[in-house]
């Protein structure tokens, strides 16, 4: 469920995964993993 909330929020703010990753201080791979549901 977190993955869908994150993806929806990111899309509503018109942010790329890379842009969001830079803003929150994680890697782009971390954002992608969360959105795919592979990160707890």
Biotite code that builds the C-alpha atoms (Angstrom):
import biotite.structure as struc

atoms = struc.array([
    struc.Atom([0.000, 0.000, 0.000], chain_id="A", res_id=1, res_name="UNK", atom_name="CA", element="C"),
    struc.Atom([2.862, 2.411, 0.777], chain_id="A", res_id=2, res_name="UNK", atom_name="CA", element="C"),
    struc.Atom([4.172, 1.854, -2.719], chain_id="A", res_id=3, res_name="UNK", atom_name="CA", element="C"),
    struc.Atom([0.958, 3.090, -4.350], chain_id="A", res_id=4, res_name="UNK", atom_name="CA", element="C"),
    struc.Atom([0.735, 6.084, -2.031], chain_id="A", res_id=5, res_name="UNK", atom_name="CA", element="C"),
    struc.Atom([4.309, 7.081, -2.806], chain_id="A", res_id=6, res_name="UNK", atom_name="CA", element="C"),
    struc.Atom([3.903, 6.685, -6.554], chain_id="A", res_id=7, res_name="UNK", atom_name="CA", element="C"),
    struc.Atom([0.622, 8.630, -6.557], chain_id="A", res_id=8, res_name="UNK", atom_name="CA", element="C"),
    struc.Atom([2.058, 11.433, -4.421], chain_id="A", res_id=9, res_name="UNK", atom_name="CA", element="C"),
    struc.Atom([5.185, 11.661, -6.573], chain_id="A", res_id=10, res_name="UNK", atom_name="CA", element="C"),
    struc.Atom([3.112, 11.801, -9.754], chain_id="A", res_id=11, res_name="UNK", atom_name="CA", element="C"),
    struc.Atom([0.769, 14.449, -8.340], chain_id="A", res_id=12, res_name="UNK", atom_name="CA", element="C"),
    struc.Atom([3.795, 16.656, -7.592], chain_id="A", res_id=13, res_name="UNK", atom_name="CA", element="C"),
    struc.Atom([5.125, 15.995, -11.104], chain_id="A", res_id=14, res_name="UNK", atom_name="CA", element="C"),
    struc.Atom([8.436, 14.649, -9.767], chain_id="A", res_id=15, res_name="UNK", atom_name="CA", element="C"),
    struc.Atom([10.703, 12.097, -11.369], chain_id="A", res_id=16, res_name="UNK", atom_name="CA", element="C"),
    struc.Atom([12.017, 9.302, -9.184], chain_id="A", res_id=17, res_name="UNK", atom_name="CA", element="C"),
    struc.Atom([15.444, 10.938, -9.316], chain_id="A", res_id=18, res_name="UNK", atom_name="CA", element="C"),
    struc.Atom([14.088, 14.313, -8.191], chain_id="A", res_id=19, res_name="UNK", atom_name="CA", element="C"),
    struc.Atom([12.236, 12.777, -5.258], chain_id="A", res_id=20, res_name="UNK", atom_name="CA", element="C"),
    struc.Atom([15.285, 10.732, -4.288], chain_id="A", res_id=21, res_name="UNK", atom_name="CA", element="C"),
    struc.Atom([17.448, 13.862, -4.170], chain_id="A", res_id=22, res_name="UNK", atom_name="CA", element="C"),
    struc.Atom([14.867, 15.719, -2.075], chain_id="A", res_id=23, res_name="UNK", atom_name="CA", element="C"),
    struc.Atom([14.603, 12.978, 0.554], chain_id="A", res_id=24, res_name="UNK", atom_name="CA", element="C"),
    struc.Atom([18.244, 11.899, 0.525], chain_id="A", res_id=25, res_name="UNK", atom_name="CA", element="C"),
    struc.Atom([18.002, 8.365, -0.830], chain_id="A", res_id=26, res_name="UNK", atom_name="CA", element="C"),
    struc.Atom([19.019, 6.731, -4.085], chain_id="A", res_id=27, res_name="UNK", atom_name="CA", element="C"),
    struc.Atom([16.811, 6.515, -7.132], chain_id="A", res_id=28, res_name="UNK", atom_name="CA", element="C"),
    struc.Atom([17.011, 2.730, -6.786], chain_id="A", res_id=29, res_name="UNK", atom_name="CA", element="C"),
    struc.Atom([15.461, 2.995, -3.320], chain_id="A", res_id=30, res_name="UNK", atom_name="CA", element="C"),
    struc.Atom([12.503, 4.977, -4.658], chain_id="A", res_id=31, res_name="UNK", atom_name="CA", element="C"),
    struc.Atom([12.043, 2.463, -7.482], chain_id="A", res_id=32, res_name="UNK", atom_name="CA", element="C"),
    struc.Atom([12.175, -0.461, -5.042], chain_id="A", res_id=33, res_name="UNK", atom_name="CA", element="C"),
    struc.Atom([9.593, 1.150, -2.759], chain_id="A", res_id=34, res_name="UNK", atom_name="CA", element="C"),
    struc.Atom([7.267, 1.824, -5.685], chain_id="A", res_id=35, res_name="UNK", atom_name="CA", element="C"),
    struc.Atom([7.601, -1.786, -6.851], chain_id="A", res_id=36, res_name="UNK", atom_name="CA", element="C"),
    struc.Atom([6.769, -3.039, -3.363], chain_id="A", res_id=37, res_name="UNK", atom_name="CA", element="C"),
    struc.Atom([10.180, -4.596, -2.824], chain_id="A", res_id=38, res_name="UNK", atom_name="CA", element="C"),
    struc.Atom([11.205, -2.476, 0.150], chain_id="A", res_id=39, res_name="UNK", atom_name="CA", element="C"),
    struc.Atom([9.796, -2.618, 3.676], chain_id="A", res_id=40, res_name="UNK", atom_name="CA", element="C"),
])
